[in-house]
Amino acid sequence: MPSSPFICLVRGINVGGRNKVPMADLRAVCGDLGWDNVQTYIQSGNIIARAAGRPAELEAELERAIRSRFGIPAAVVARSTQRWLEYIDQNPYPEASRSHPNLVMLALSKAAPIKGAGAALLERATAGEKVAQVDDALWIHYAGGAGRSKLAGGVVDRLVGSPVTTRNWRTVLKLGELAGAAA
């Protein structure tokens, strides 16, 4: 299989002073896996690279490498650059994204969300959140901020059916920009 560009999101590293992984070390791990043109963006486990393999294969190999090198059982979500650019085009909250880009989140899960995940999340929304499911992506607009929301990690994972990681709209756009340049 030829090498292609993709984006990997590592969940749960460098959050609240826990599970510290320097990005230079993470890039080195990816290089050891044979990935090319490896870049990271900010300190929260955003990787842009080229590699051969399907997203699920790349997720599994990076999860094993992170566990082996750092002793952290981090979940990884990988998507092709092409799919990432589709997410950008499918954002159901363009006005909120322009005015409050840090309050609009793209939520991606390792496995496709279970049927009705978006509706189940919306039922839990208590702080004015809006939730939309578009294909395999969930979009959450935290109108009142994510800090007070009941739509947090464990609840989201359970309702979606697999580990979920989120990135705000600014990060989504920047990763798309970097991935497009890397392609």
C-alpha positions as CSV (number, residue, x, y, z in Angstrom):
1,M,0.0,0.0,0.0
2,P,1.5,3.4,-1.0
3,S,2.1,6.1,1.6
4,S,-0.7,8.7,2.0
5,P,-1.2,11.8,4.2
6,F,-3.3,11.5,7.3
7,I,-4.1,13.1,10.7
8,C,-3.8,11.3,14.0
9,L,-5.3,12.6,17.2
10,V,-3.9,11.2,20.4
11,R,-6.4,11.4,23.3
12,G,-5.5,12.1,26.8
13,I,-1.9,13.2,26.7
14,N,-0.5,16.5,28.1
15,V,-3.9,17.3,29.7
16,G,-4.0,18.8,33.2
17,G,-0.3,17.9,33.8
18,R,-0.9,14.2,33.3
19,N,0.4,11.7,30.7
20,K,3.2,14.1,29.6
21,V,4.6,13.3,26.2
22,P,6.9,15.8,24.6
23,M,6.0,16.4,21.0
24,A,9.6,15.8,19.8
25,D,9.5,12.4,21.4
26,L,6.1,11.7,19.8
27,R,7.4,12.7,16.4
28,A,10.4,10.4,16.9
29,V,8.1,7.5,17.8
30,C,6.2,8.1,14.6
31,G,9.4,8.2,12.6
32,D,10.4,4.9,14.2
33,L,7.2,3.4,12.9
34,G,8.3,4.4,9.4
35,W,6.0,7.4,9.0
36,D,7.3,10.3,6.9
37,N,7.0,14.1,7.0
38,V,5.8,13.9,10.6
39,Q,4.6,17.1,12.2
40,T,2.8,17.9,15.4
41,Y,0.6,20.8,16.2
42,I,0.4,22.2,19.7
43,Q,1.0,20.0,22.8
44,S,-2.1,17.9,22.7
45,G,-1.2,15.0,20.4
46,N,-2.1,16.3,16.9
47,I,0.0,14.5,14.3
48,I,0.1,15.1,10.5
49,A,2.2,12.5,8.6
50,R,2.4,10.2,5.6
51,A,2.3,6.5,6.1
52,A,1.1,3.3,4.4
53,G,-1.9,1.6,5.9
54,R,-5.5,2.1,6.8
55,P,-6.5,4.4,9.6
56,A,-7.4,1.6,12.0
57,E,-3.9,0.0,11.4
58,L,-2.2,3.3,12.0
59,E,-4.2,3.8,15.2
60,A,-3.2,0.4,16.5
61,E,0.5,0.7,15.8
62,L,0.7,4.2,17.3
63,E,-1.2,3.1,20.4
64,R,1.2,0.1,20.9
65,A,4.2,2.4,20.4
66,I,2.9,5.0,22.9
67,R,2.2,2.3,25.5
68,S,5.6,0.8,24.9
69,R,7.6,4.0,24.9
70,F,5.7,6.1,27.5
71,G,3.7,3.6,29.5
72,I,0.5,5.5,28.6
73,P,-2.6,3.6,27.3
74,A,-3.7,6.5,25.0
75,A,-6.5,6.1,22.4
76,V,-5.6,7.2,18.9
77,V,-8.0,8.3,16.2
78,A,-6.7,8.5,12.6
79,R,-8.3,10.0,9.5
80,S,-7.1,10.6,5.9
81,T,-6.4,14.1,4.9
82,Q,-9.2,13.8,2.4
83,R,-11.7,12.8,5.1
84,W,-10.5,15.7,7.3
85,L,-11.2,18.2,4.6
86,E,-14.7,16.8,4.2
87,Y,-15.2,17.3,8.0
88,I,-14.3,21.0,7.5
89,D,-16.9,21.3,4.7
90,Q,-19.6,19.5,6.7
91,N,-19.4,21.7,9.8
92,P,-23.0,22.3,10.8
93,Y,-22.2,25.4,12.9
94,P,-20.4,27.8,10.5
95,E,-21.7,31.0,12.2
96,A,-20.8,29.9,15.7
97,S,-17.4,28.7,14.3
98,R,-16.7,32.1,13.0
99,S,-17.8,34.0,16.1
100,H,-16.6,31.5,18.8
101,P,-14.2,29.0,17.2
102,N,-13.1,27.6,20.6
103,L,-16.7,26.6,21.5
104,V,-17.3,24.4,18.4
105,M,-15.8,21.0,18.7
106,L,-15.4,18.2,16.2
107,A,-15.7,14.9,18.1
108,L,-14.3,11.8,16.5
109,S,-14.5,8.2,17.8
110,K,-12.3,5.2,17.1
111,A,-15.3,3.2,15.9
112,A,-18.3,4.7,14.0
113,P,-20.8,6.2,16.5
114,I,-23.6,3.8,17.5
115,K,-27.0,4.5,16.0
116,G,-28.6,7.4,17.7
117,A,-25.4,8.7,19.4
118,G,-26.0,12.3,18.3
119,A,-29.6,12.3,19.6
120,A,-28.5,10.6,22.9
121,L,-25.9,13.4,23.4
122,L,-28.4,16.1,22.7
123,E,-30.8,14.6,25.3
124,R,-28.0,15.2,27.9
125,A,-27.3,18.7,26.8
126,T,-28.1,21.0,29.7
127,A,-26.0,24.2,29.2
128,G,-27.4,25.2,25.8
129,E,-25.2,22.8,23.8
130,K,-26.1,21.9,20.3
131,V,-25.2,18.5,18.9
132,A,-25.2,17.3,15.3
133,Q,-24.1,14.0,13.9
134,V,-22.8,14.2,10.4
135,D,-21.7,10.8,9.0
136,D,-19.0,9.5,11.5
137,A,-18.5,12.9,13.1
138,L,-20.2,14.5,16.0
139,W,-20.2,18.3,16.3
140,I,-20.8,20.0,19.6
141,H,-21.4,23.7,20.0
142,Y,-20.7,24.4,23.7
143,A,-22.6,27.7,23.8
144,G,-22.0,28.2,27.5
145,G,-18.4,26.7,27.4
146,A,-17.3,23.1,27.8
147,G,-16.3,23.5,31.4
148,R,-19.9,23.4,32.8
149,S,-21.2,20.9,30.3
150,K,-22.5,17.5,31.2
151,L,-21.2,16.3,27.8
152,A,-17.8,15.2,29.1
153,G,-15.4,12.3,28.4
154,G,-16.9,9.2,30.0
155,V,-20.5,10.1,29.1
156,V,-19.6,10.9,25.5
157,D,-17.6,7.7,25.1
158,R,-20.5,5.6,26.6
159,L,-23.2,7.2,24.4
160,V,-21.0,7.0,21.2
161,G,-19.8,3.5,21.9
162,S,-16.0,3.9,21.7
163,P,-13.3,6.4,22.8
164,V,-13.9,9.9,21.5
165,T,-11.5,12.8,21.2
166,T,-12.4,16.4,20.4
167,R,-10.7,19.3,18.7
168,N,-12.0,22.9,18.6
169,W,-12.7,24.6,15.3
170,R,-9.4,26.5,15.2
171,T,-7.4,23.3,15.6
172,V,-9.6,21.6,13.0
173,L,-8.8,24.3,10.5
174,K,-5.1,24.4,11.3
175,L,-4.7,20.6,11.0
176,G,-6.5,20.8,7.7
177,E,-4.1,23.5,6.5
178,L,-1.0,21.6,7.6
179,A,-2.3,18.3,6.1
180,G,-3.1,20.0,2.8
181,A,0.4,21.5,2.7
182,A,1.8,18.0,3.5
183,A,-0.2,16.3,0.8
